[in-house]
Every structure is written in C-alpha cells, then in structure tokens.
Amino acid sequence: MDAASGRHDTTNGKGRKPLSRLEIVLEHIKQRIADGTLKPGAQLPPEIELARELGLSRTPVREAVKVLGAAGILVVKHGHGTFVSASAQASLGQLLLFEIYMKDTTPQKLMEVRLLFERACAELAAQRRTEEDLAAMRECIDRLRPLIAADPVDYDATVEADLAFHRAIYRAAQNELVETLANFVLTMVSGWLRRSHAHGGLADTVRLHEIMYRMIETRDAGGAREAYGAEVNMEHFRKVLEQIDSREGKAGGRP
C-alpha cells in the first residue's frame, strides 16, 4: 500500500511485471487477513468503497471476492455483506501453496487441469443452461470483441471479459461444487491467460467463444464437451502457452 496515495502498489515488489487489477485486489485483501487487520468474522468494506480505496473499478473487486469465496477465505452473505471466514488463515495458507505450485507448472499440466473442468462444465451447461445464462455468455463475448480491436489493447480488460465468459458457463452447469472448483482453477491460471492474450492469443478467442456458445445454445452436450467446444478452446490455450514458453526459454527463462 502506498502510504502517500492510499492506493495499493501495482507491482509485485520484486521488479517483475505489474500486477493485474484482479491481482491488486487479491493481494490487498490477502495481506489484510495475513497481518490481522481483517480477522475471522470481520466484514469487508462495501465493494464501492474498496474499489475507491484501491483506485479501481468495481469489476476486479467483485471478481476477487468470488475467487476468495471459492477458496474458502471469504463468505458472501447476500443482503448482509462479505465476511472473513472462520477458517480464513488455513484457507489462505492452502491458496498460497497452490499459487506456488502454479508458478512452477508447465503449459501441458496447466492445460490438463483446465480441460478437466472446462469439459465437465460445458457438457453440464449444454444440458442445463437457461436463457439468462445464454444472455450472460453473449454479453461477455460482445464485451470482448471491441476490446480486442482496440489500439492499444487493455489486456486487464480482455482477461476480465474472458474470465467472465468461462464463469458464466460454470454457473450454467448448476452445480455449486463444480462451479467453485472450476472458478478456483480458472483464477489460478488468470496470469497465464494474460500472457496468452499479450502474446497473440486474442486473435481466435472470440471465434472460439462463439463456438462454445453455439454448442451450449443448441444443447449439443457432446459438441460442447469435445472437439467443437472445450477441447478446441484448451488446445488453442495450450499452443499459445507453449509458444510463450519457447520464446521465453530462448530469451533466458520466464519473467
């Protein structure tokens, strides 16, 4: 936190790449829990207040709350607010450990983990989706399209729209346990998604999202699960990550 401005530092403190807006909020809340500022049972400031404090929009704050809720660190009580869970410290430790594993993983392993959840959620969504679910997916695609065409591209915004599309599919699966686990994994790979976008992976993103959307809209569960949906998206993701890995390896290693 910048004592002078009251805003969170936008770097990771190690001279590496700036944090995304989602990562800024995540780090801020995790730090306040770790240092005891927010104790178990404590209520978080309202979404708009936290966004103003960090100098951000409400979107990354909302996404961060979803992530930490999925990780068991926060509890959202609709109509009452968001609270630190009783097991927050233990859950935070598990989250940090998982993040360490994620930083050392390979594109192949990452793709395999994502594919497990993407296939299951796409298949269930094709069977169970509602018109409201379809509207949410369509909104994400329509939001992403002009972002890709912008110059310069706001990669934080493209990642937020990309994540929102996949989370809309998870919700459409109508299985809270699967949705929670899928959201957790998706958030842990959000940094890789940003790298994918920044290294040319945006070109086919809207097209692949449209394929997934059509499979779910037409209730083609097999298509959504297999080659025309989840696997096409994950194969695209894997190839881009392998290209990034290859480029960075030739340049002397990952950043």
C-alpha positions, 0 to 999 in steps of 0.5 A: 500500500502506498502510504502517500496515495492510499492506493495499493502498489501495482507491482509485485515488489520484486521488479517483475511485471505489474500486477493485474487489477484482479491481482491488486485486489487479491493481494490487498485483501490477502495481506489484510487477513495475513497481518490481522487487520481483517480477522475471522468474522470481520466484514469487508468494506462495501465493494464501492468503497474498496474499489475507491480505496484501491483506485479501481473499478468495481469489476476486479473487486467483485471478481476477487471476492468470488475467487476468495469465496471459492477458496474458502477465505471469504463468505458472501452473505447476500443482503448482509455483506462479505465476511472473513471466514472462520477458517480464513488463515488455513484457507489462505495458507492452502491458496498460497501453496497452490499459487506456488505450485502454479508458478512452477507448472508447465503449459501441458499440466496447466492445460490438463487441469483446465480441460478437466473442468472446462469439459465437465462444465460445458457438457453440464451447461449444454444440458442445463443452461437457461436463457439468462445464462445464454444472455450472460455468455453473449454479453461477455463475448460482445464485451470482448470483441471491441476490446480486442480491436482496440489500439492499444489493447487493455489486456486487464480488460480482455482477461476480465471479459474472458474470465467472465465468459468461462464463469458464466458457463460454470454457473450454467452447469448448476452445480455449486461444487463444480462451479467453485472448483472450476472458478478456483482453477480458472483464477489460478491460471488468470496470469497465464491467460494474460500472457496468452492474450499479450502474446497473440492469443486474442486473435481466435478467442472470440471465434472460439467463444462463439463456438462454445456458445453455439454448442451450449445454445443448441444443447449439443452436450457432446459438441460442447464437451469435445472437439467443437467446444472445450477441447478446441478452446484448451488446445488453442490455450495450450499452443499459445502457452507453449509458444510463450514458453519457447520464446521465453526459454530462448530469451533466458527463462520466464519473467 
